[in-house]
Each structure stands twice: as structure tokens, then as C-alpha cells.
Amino acid sequence: MMLFQYKAIDAHGKSVIGQIEASNDADLEQRLKRMGLDMISHRPARRRRGGLGTRKVGRAELITFCFHLEQLVRAGVPLLEGLTDLRDSVTNDRFRETIAALITDIEGGRTLSEAMERFPKIFNRVFINLIRAGEQSGTLPEILAELTATLKWQDELASHTRKVVMYPAFVAVVVVGVIFFLMTYLVPQLVSFIQNMGNELPAHTRALIFVSDIFREYWHMILVTPVAAVLVLRYLRRVHPGVRYWSDGMKLRLWLIGPILRKIILARFANNFALLYSTGISIIECIKINQTLADNKVIESALERAHMQIAEGTGLSTSFETTELFPPLIIRMIRVGENTGALDQALSNVSYFYYREIKESIERVQKLIEPVLTVILGVMLGWLMISVLGPIYDIIGNIRM
């Protein structure tokens, strides 16, 4: 298969530019026709690393895809016709090409889950395994409905995650900007006036002048160093497993934010585990699939230890207890689910429990961070006022005497 870059027009006469795989020119034209496009020109394109599957498709597109496909399949529309209708209605050109590739693979004899395996960056392992279970059990509409609900839940969880990161980051940037303005512009203006008076300056004023001089002389280093440190850390995370493990552990230990990130990861794990287990997938396979989706080496290592213990015959709750993944309350909920045969329901309750905890924790963090940053800014302004106005008042007092 070759990768072609094409230019075409759709049914409304709109020009469309994109890339798609095809065997030859004739195959390319046929694939574009299936997408509702008339080819104008084409040329071979350089294949990107990872192929088509590396292209970004948002969670919103996946939610729409699952919901509409579920409605079509439930209404009795054949899968290929349903995918064709979805392809024609998708506004994201990249996702349209992906759906077109799914259609081509299914026409070639593959199942939907097998076709999705070509795009691991779009359809993760949980998604593919659930689709496969739905195909084998004849419950594809129900699985698609579960995926729609899960993706919406994950989207809301991601929204909470952004809140806990973006809001403090925004306020911190404002505070840092104010400090830079004070130290590089305002303080030198005021200090030059004080120094011209010729009086001896107190220690806190000299300290302010010293800090201001550092900001003025090395402002570029102060700005560049954090960015460079982040880039170096990201590079080391990619090439050195030990650094990746250490940095992932540091994320979980960050003040205020670390415990919330841990709850988010475990809530996602419990939800995915419950979905997979409810379709008949074994406990060992459920853990194995979820290991790669944890996106945290510390959690992944703990799941690996639990996987090994379960493979040796240890119960799920006991394995989780020894790895210290979950608190005692959660372990008790999982143990009850094991004993009653309702493990999937117990895990769903765990994910719901964590979801409530995450929302409340984020609200508490937001309420706490704002006054903390306000206090920091207030301390800086107080230091400035005392260091600058104090000597001025002393000078005025000496003049009166």
C-alpha cells in the first residue's frame, strides 16, 4: 500500500486536501469515490511515522461516532452502510479518511475490531476489545452504547483534570508576571530615588535591590531555564526508563495535585476494568490491557505485580491490597464484589466513588490555591512597600527634625 496526497472536491463543490493509502492510482480514485469525493490531482506522499493512526482525533468525534453507529446498527442498518453514512457526515477530514480505511478493510474480509487495530492512536485496546466482544456476542449496539457513556464520562473527567492544572497555572503566570514587572521596572525606579538620598539602607531594602538586580541582569536565564528543564526532562523520559519512573512517581507526590492525579488514573482503570470484565474477558487479561493505558509507570508497575500475583492464584482484592494501589475502603468494595459475583458492579462503584472524590478534591484545591497565590503576591507587595517606603519615611522624618 502506498500513501497518496490528494486534492478532490466533495458533493458541495468544496475543495478537500488530504492523504490516504491505496494500492495504485485506480484504487485511489475508487477509495475517494467511496468517500464521496471526486479526485482532481494526486501525488505520492511521504509516510509519517506510525502511519495514519498517529493522526489526532478528538474524544468528541469518537463520542459522535459511537452514538451514531449504535443508533444505525440498532435500527437494523448493515454495518458497512452505517459506516458509509458516518463517513459522509464527518466534518473532520482525518477521521473521514480513517472511517474510509475501516470500510475498505471490512470489505476485504476483516471484522470491525480487526480494522480498528490499524489505528491504535485513535481506538485504544479497551475500545477494540469491547468491539470484539460485541461482535462475538452479537451485542454490538449495547457495547457501542456503553462506549458512548464511557467516553462522555472520560471527557468530563478530562475536563476536571484540565481545571486542576490550568487554573493554578494561569494564576501562577499572572503572579510571576506581576513579580517580573515589579523587579525589573518598578523597583529600580523607586530604589534609584532612595539611593540618591544618601542614607544608609536597611537590610530588607538591600535584599530587595539584590533580587531586583538578579532579575534585571539574568531575566533571560530565569525565563529560559524552566522551559529548558521541561524539554530535557521530556527527552530523558523518552530515552531513560528510570527517569520516566521517577518523574511519574513525583507527579503522584505533588502537593495537592498528586493525590488527584492518582484518583483520576485509578478511576479510569476501574471503569475500563468493569467494562471489559462485564463482556466476559478474564481478570488477568483485563489487568494486562489496562496496564498500557495507565500512562504512569508507577501505577503500571503496581498493576504488573498484581497481574503476577493473580496469575499465581491470589485473589484480586488481596493482590490490590499488597500493591497498595487502593485504600482499604476500596479494597473492601472489591472484596464484596468478588464474594457476591458482582465484580463488574463493584468496580463501577469504585469508579463512581473516585469520580465524586475527584470533583470534591478539585473544588477544594481551587478554593485553596487562589488565596495561597494571593498571599504570595501580597507578601511580595508588602516587602516592596516596606523596603521602599520605609526609607522614604525615615528621610522625611530626618528632614523635619
C-alpha angles and dihedrals in degrees: 000000000000128000115236131190110215142186116208144151127239130219091279094053094253117147114242126192122189149120130262138167120247139157096235143334094287092049089049092054091048092050092050091050089054087054091053093253132128112215118235101173141342143185137181112275132208110258113240121227109275094015126240093332093073093067116111118253115174127230089246090063091049092050091052091045094052095043096049094042090050091052092048095047092045089052090056098256110150114253095244093050090047092051090047091053090049092048091054093049098046113106095192105090092203093053090045089058090049093052089047089054090050090053092050093050092048090050086052091058104270125128121241092256092049091050091050091055088076089067107051092157090061103033111036125206095267090052093049095045092050091050090049091050090050092051093049095045097039091240099112094134091053091047091050089050090051090049091051091052092045094049090050089050091049091048090054090046090051089050090055089048091054090050093055091050106032101046097054089041092053094048091045091052090052091050092047090048091052091048091050091051092049095046100041102037118010101040095050090051093053097038093054088058092050094047091052089061089069096222122136110264122228121245096256091053092050089049090052091050090049092052091045091052090052091052092048096046100039104026091124091054091048090054098040099043097068092046092048091047091053092049092048091048091050090051093048090048089058098047103031121054092196092058090047091052092047095048092046089052090050090053090057091049098049113127111264095342100058098066090048092052089050091052091048092053093046093045090054090046094051092047094049091044091053092050094049095043092049089059092056101264113146123254092245092052091046091056092044092053093047094050093074092047097054092085089203123093094209093055090040091054091049090051090049090055090048090049091054093048093049090048087056091053104268118140121254096245092047091049092050090046094055093048090051091226096137133033119251093263092058092045089054091051091051092047091053089050090052093049095046096042091241099109094141091055091047091052091048088054089050092054090047090048091052091045091058090045091051093052093049093045093051091050090051092048092050091050091049101042096054095058091041092055090042090054090050091052090045092052090051092050091045091051089050093049094047094044095048107029095039095066090042091056089047090053092048090049092052091050091054091050 
